[in-house]
Amino acid sequence: WIANSDGQVVIEHGLNVANLQAGAPFSDQDAAFLQENGFNSVRVSVNWGDIEPKPGVFNSSYLETIQQTVQTLASHDISTTINFNGYGDNNGVFDEPSWADVGVTGTPTSLPFPLNVFFDPQTNEAWDSFWVNADAPNGAGLENDYSQMLEYVANYLKGDSTVSYEIMNEPSPGSELLSTLFGSPFFESQQLTPFYDEAANAIRAVDPTAPILYEPNVLFDTGVVPIHLGTVDAPGTALSFHAYCEFQISGSCL
C-alpha cells in the first residue's frame, strides 16, 4: 500500500498525460479542473530521447517543463508519477534517443500500434540490445546509461515531495516474446529484475524517499502470463501493473 504520514492508505484517482512537450507544461487551468473533479494524481509520461538527446547531455528546457508541471499539479494537491515511457517503441510518438539504437539493423514494418510493439524487427532488436546491456557510443552499457538518466532526473526533482517514479513503461522481452509467452521465467527473473535493482538504486542514490514503481513484462497485461519478477532490492518500491480490457464479449471485459 501507499500510505501517508499517519499510516492511512492513500487511494489515488488519476489519469495519464502522454507526450509532454518541452516548453508546454501542464497548465494551472488544467490542474484546477482536475482538482475540482476529484482527481489527486497524474501520471506524466516522459521520454528518454527528450531528456538526454546525446550521451551525458541533458535537455534543461525539457526537465524544466517536467518540474513546472510537477509544481503546478502540487499546488492543486495533485501528486505526480513520472513515467519513463517508450523504450523500443518506434511508432513515432515515444522513443529512446537515436544514439541508443545499438545493434538495430532490421527493416521496420508499417504495422499499427500495438502490433508494432511485438513484431517490428527494429523494436525487438532495440529491446534485445538493452537487455544484454550492449555498449552505447559513450562506452557505457545501455542499462547503465538509462539508470544514470533516472538518477539525473531524480536529482533534478528531489525537492518535490509529491513525486514518484515509474522506472519503465511496459518493458518488452523483445525476441524472447514467444518463450516468455509460453511460460519461460528467464526474461523477468534474469534480465528485468537485475535491471530494476540497478535503476531503483540509482534513484535512491539521490532521493531516499520517493516511491519507485516497477512493472512486470508487457505480456502480463494480457492477463494470461504470470509474473516471474524477483524481489527488487531497494526500499520504497511497489509493483505497478496494467489492467486492460483486451477483449469484449457481450459487454464484459476479458
N, C-alpha and C positions, 0 to 999 in steps of 0.2 A: 504493500500500500504506500501511497504518497500521503504523508501526514504533515500537519502544521506544527508549530512550536508547542502547542498544547496537547499534542498527541492525537488530535482529531483527524480522521480520514478526510482527505480532500477529493471531492468529485469534480472533475473539470468538465465544463461544457464549452466546446470549442469548434474551430474549423481550420481548414488548411489554406494557406496562402502560398501559391506556387509562383516561381519565376519572378522573384523580386528583382527589380531593375535598379542599377546604380543611379543615384540621384532622384529616385522616386520612392521615398519611404512611405509606409502606411500612414495615411493622413489622420489628423486628430478627429475629423468628422467621421471617418470610418470607425475609429476606436470608440467614439462616443455612441455611435449607432449600435455597436456590438454590446457595449455595457448596458445600454437601455433595454436591450433584448435578452439579457440574462447570460451572455457569454462571458467566460472568465479565463479563456485560454485560446491562444492562436499558435498553430504550427507553421512556422515560417521556413519555407524550403529555399536553400541557398546552394550554389554550385561551386565546386572546387575550381573550375575553369575561370569563373569570375573573381574568386578570391585570390588565386595565385596564377596569373597568366603566364609567368615564367618561373622556373625553379627558384625558390627563395625570394621572389619578388611579389609582394602582396599589394593588392589594389586598395589603397586607402579610401578612395571615394566609395567603393562598394562596401567596405567594412563600416564606414561612417553611416551609410544608408541602413545597414543592419542595426547598428547601435541606435540610430534615431527611431527606427521602428520599434525596437525593444522599449525605449524610454517613453514613446508615445503611448504604447499599449499599457505600460506600467502605470502611467498617470491616470488611467481609467480602470485600475485594479485588474488588469489582464496580464497573465503570465505568458511567456514565450518559450516555445520549444524550437530551438534551431535544428532543423532537419537537413542533413547533408545529403543532397539528392543527386541521382542521375549518373553514377559511375557506370561506364559501359553502355550508356544509353545514347544511341546515335539517331534519335528521332528529330533532332534539330531544336529541341526545347531545353533539355538538360544534357550536360555533357561534362566529362572530365576535360582538363586542359589538353590541348593538342600535343604538348610535349610529353604527356603521359601515355600516349598511344604507342607503347613499346610492343614490337612484335606483331603489329596489326598489318597484315598483308592481304587478307581476303577481299573478295569483291562484295560490296554492300548490296543488300537487296532493297526492294521497294515495298517490303511488307509493312502493313499498317501496324500501329500500336494496338494490342500488346504483343502481336506475333513477332515483331522485330526484336523484342526483349529476349526471346528464347531461340530464335532461328536465324538471326542475322550473323553471318560469319565474322564480320569485324567486331561486333559486340561481344561475341563469345571469345574471340582472341584477346580482346582488351581485358575481359574478366580473367582469363587464364593467366595472362602476364601478371596481373595484380596479385592473384592468389599464390604465385610462386615468388613474389617479391622481386620481380625482374628489375634489373638496373635501369634507372631513369637517366636522362642525359647528364645530370649532375653527379652521377656515380653512386647515389643512394638508391636503395630499393624503393619501389613504388609505395609499398605499405609504410615504409619509414617516412617518405615524403608526405604521405597523407596524414599520418599521425602528427608530424611536425606542423602541418597546416591546422589540424584540430587544436593543437596547443597554442598556436599563434592566435587563433580566433578566440579561444577561451581566455587567454591573457588579455586580449583587447576588450573583452566584455566582462571581465571578472568583477567589476564593481557593480554590476547589475544583478541584484539578488533574485530577480523574478525569472531568470533564465535557466533552462535545462537544455541538454544536448542529446540529439539522436545521432549516433555515430554514422550510420549509413542506411539510406532508404532501400529496402528490398534487395539485399545482396543476392546475386545470382551465381549459381555454380558453374556458369559458362559451359564448356564442353563436357562437364560432368553431369549435365542435365539428366540424361537417361538413368545413369547409375543411381543418382540421388532420388529420382522419381520412383525407382524400384526398391528403395529402402536402404541404400548404402549410407552409413553414417560418416564416411570419410570427410566429405566437404565441411560439414558443420563441426565435427569433433576435432579434425586435424588441421583445418585451414581457417575456418571462420572464428572459432573460439580463441586461438592464439592471436589473431589479428585484433579481436575485441580487447584482449588483455593489453596489448601494446597501446591501442588507441585510447582506451579508458584511462590508463596510467599516464598518458601524455596530457590529457585534460587535468587529471588530478595533480600533475606537477605544478600547475598554476592556479587551480581552483579546487579547494578541498571539499566543497560542499554542494556545488550544483548537481542536481540529479542527472545521471547519464543513462540513456535508454539504448538498448540494442535489440536487434530483430533476428528472428530465425531466417532461414533462406526463403527466397520469394515463393518457392513451391508450397510452403506451408499455407500460404494464403488461399490455396485451392481447397483446403480442408481435408486433403487425403494423405498428406505426407507428415509424419510425426516429427517432433523437434529432437535433434540429436546434439544440441549445444552442450558444452561442458560449463562449469562454473566460471564466470568472468571474475578475474582476480583483481577487483578494485572495489572499494566501498561506495555505497550510494548508487548502485546500478540497479536497473529494473528491466525486465523483459517487456518489449513493446511489440505486439503482433497486430496484423491487419485482419479484419473480418469482412470479406466482401460477399455480396450476393452474386455468385458466379453464374447461377442458372435460376430461372424462374419457372415453376410448374404450378399452374392453377393459382397464381398469386403468391406462392410460397417460395422462399429462397432456399437454395441448397449450397 
